[in-house]
């Protein structure tokens, strides 16, 4: 091993260490969405919303028509009921 190879090896090691130091300090962007730390969350009454949905669309005399259901959910009510 010559003196030049040793100097080149140290130079490469220094570059690698510097690159790693920069990468560690760079904030990493998330690859997709998901929950974000610090964002405000809202408590929703999901049971009441489910009950209201059933009252609006799935009782004997629904509040909204079949056409409205199809426009909102982009499928017929019969298909929706078959999925559940």
N, C-alpha and C positions, 0 to 999 in steps of 0.2 A: 504494500500500500504506500503510495507516495504522499508527499505533503499536500499536493493539490487536491487529491481525493478527500483527504481529511477536512480541508477547508471548505470544500463544496458540501460535504455532509453536514457540517455545522451550519452552513448558510441555509440549507434546506430545512434543517431542524428549526432554526429560528423563524423561517417563513411559516412553517406548519404551526408553531406555537402562536405566532402572531395571528394567523388565520383563525385558529381555534378560539383565541381570546376575543376576536371581533365577533365571531358567530355566537359565542355564549352571551355577549352583551346585547346582541340584536334581538329585539322583541319578536317572538315567533307568532306568525299569523295562523289562526286556526284554519284547517283545510275545509271546514264546512261550518254551518251555523251552530245551533245548540244553545244551551243556556250561557249567559254572559255574566260573569261575577260582577256584583254591584248594581245590576239593573233592578228596577222596582218590579215587584210581582203583585198580582191582584188575586185575592181569594174570591173564587166564584162559587156560587151555590149550584153545583152541577146536578144535584138531585132535583131541585126545583126547576132547572132548565129542562131536564129530561121529562119531568111531569108536564110542563107547559107545552113541549113539543108534541107529546102524546095527545094533549087536549086540543091542540090546534089542528092536527092532521089525522089522528088515528082513532077517534071516537066514532060512534054511529052517525052523528051529525057534525062533521068537522067544520071548523071556522073558515078554513081555506079550501078552495076547490082542487080538483085533480090537476087542472092546468097550472095552478099556482105551485103545487107540489112538484110537478115535472120541471117547471122553470127554475125553482130554487135548488132542487137536488139533482137535476139533469138525468132523471130516470123516472119510470112509472112507479107508483106506490106499490103495485103488486110485486115488482122486482125487488124493491127495497124490503118488503116484508119477507120475501123468500130468502134474502141474504141473512136475516137476523135469526 
